[in-house]
Amino acid sequence: PDLTPVDPIVEFLNQQTRKMYRTPSPAHLVGAIRERDVPGATKLAIAPEQVVSEVRTEA
């Protein structure tokens, strides 16, 4: 999400699936998503408990 919002990626995958004459399944988020990235992820099913204020990574 830092470089590309989630929605264009999901749409690309859906288009590729349709090209193979298949019906895309609904996209689901596995893991957490930053609160600031939620507006760009409207095509994902996101549970409220998956939304975090920030994700910390340890080096």
N, C-alpha and C positions, 0 to 999 in steps of 0.2 A: 503493500500500500504506500510505501514511501515514494515510489516512482510511478506506479500505475494503480488507479483505484481498482477494486475487486470486480466491479460490474463489467468492464470491458473484457476481462479475462474469462469470466463466466459466460458471457455472450459468445466469445470466440469458441469456447469449448462446446457450447450448444450448437453453433453453426457447423462445427466439424462433425458433431454427432448426427445432425440432420443430413449432411452430405453422404453419410453412410446409411441413409434411409432408416434411421433409428429415431426413437423419441427420447429426447433428453430427460433425465430424471431431475427432480428438484435438487438444487445445490444446498448442501448443509455444511455448516462450519464445524470443523473438528478442532477444538482448542479454544484459545482466547482471541479476542479482537480488541484493539484499542478503541476507546470511546470516540476519538477523533477520526477513526477510519469507518465508522458505522454509516455515515451519510453516503459514502461511495460503495456500499455493499448492500444495496437494496434487493439484489437478486438472491441473497443468501438467507436461509432460515437461521436466525440468530436468537438463542435463548438469552434472557436478561443476565443470567449468571455468567455468561461467556464474555460480557463486556467488562473491560478493566480500564482504569484510568491511564495506566502506562504499563508496559511490559519491561521488566528489568532483566538484563542479561549479565551473567557473571563472566568475566574474562578467564 
